[in-house]
Amino acid sequence: MFVVVGRFRFRPMGQDERQSMIQRWEQDFAPMARESPGFRGVHFVWLSDDEMMTDWHWDSEADWEAAQARFGPFLQQHVVPNLDFRSKNRHEILGGGVRAADLRET
């Protein structure tokens, strides 16, 4: 399994505009992700009103990389314009192979 964690800082926006952006992701982006080979799941975690963390799970790094071609146009149209370009830390993405898959007690 390959995991990618991202952090995104968005420009200031009102609650209605932020909700509209989230609805667009749910309507258009979620199905695109689900249809991508190797996709296992994603969590979108709002850290604050203007900062979000993503946690993507894929079968392999190759699956993640292949999905970027599908995701690119959507991200350029609906995510990049909403990033806070005043911040040096507007986005960060890290990925790696999983070494220990499940550490829960049984």
N, C-alpha and C positions, 0 to 999 in steps of 0.2 A: 504494500500500500504506500502511496505517496501523499503527503499532506502539504498544503500550501496555506500559510497564514498571511493575511494582508491587513494593513491598517491604513485608513483613509481619513483625511481631515477635509471637511467640506466648507465651502464659503458660507458666510452667514445667510440664512434664509428663514422665512416664516414657517410656522407649523403646517399651513396648507400646502405650501410649495414642497416642503420635505415629504409630506404624506403623498403628494402626487408623484414625486420621484420614486418612492418606495412602491407605490401601486404599479408603476411602469415596470419596475424590476420583477414584481410578482407576476404580472400579466405576460410580459414578453421574454424576460431573461430566464426565469425559472424553467419554462418548458425547453428552452434552448439547452440549458445545462442538463436537464433530465434526459434529453435525447442524445447527449454526447457519449460516445463509447468510453467505458472505463469510469464514468462518473458514479460515485458512491453517495455523496451528500455534501451539503454546505450549511454552515450556520452564519447568520449575519447578526452581530452583536453590537448594539449601540452603546458606546462607552460614555458618550455625552450627546448633547444636541447636535454637535458638529463633527463627531468622530465615531467611526465605525471600524470594527474588526471583522474580518472574514476568516473562516476556517473551512477549507475545501478538502475533500477526501477523494482520491482517485486510485484506480488500480495500479497505475504506473506514472512515472514522470513523462513518458512519451504520450500518454493519454492527455495529461494536463497540457502539454505543449501543442498537441493537435487541436485541442479545444480553443486555443487562443485565436486561431484564424476565424472561428465561428463567432467568438465573443468580441473581437476587435471592433467591428462597426458599431455594435450596440454600446460598448464602453466609450468609444469616441463621441458618440452622439448624446448619451444620457448620463455618463459618469464624469468624464474629463471636464466638461464645462462647469460642473458643480464643485470641483476641487478648489480648495483655498490656495491660490497661487501666491498669496502673501507669505505663506508658511513654507519654510525649508523642508518641513516634515509632512508635506501634503499627502504622500503615500509611500508605503514600504511593503515589499512582498518578499517573504522567505519561504523556502520549500525544502523538503528532505524526505528520504525514505524512512519508514517506520521500523524501528528496531525491536520494540516490545509492543505488541498489538493490544493486549488487554491485561491490565494489572488488578482488576477487581477481584475481590474474594468470592469464591463460589460456595 
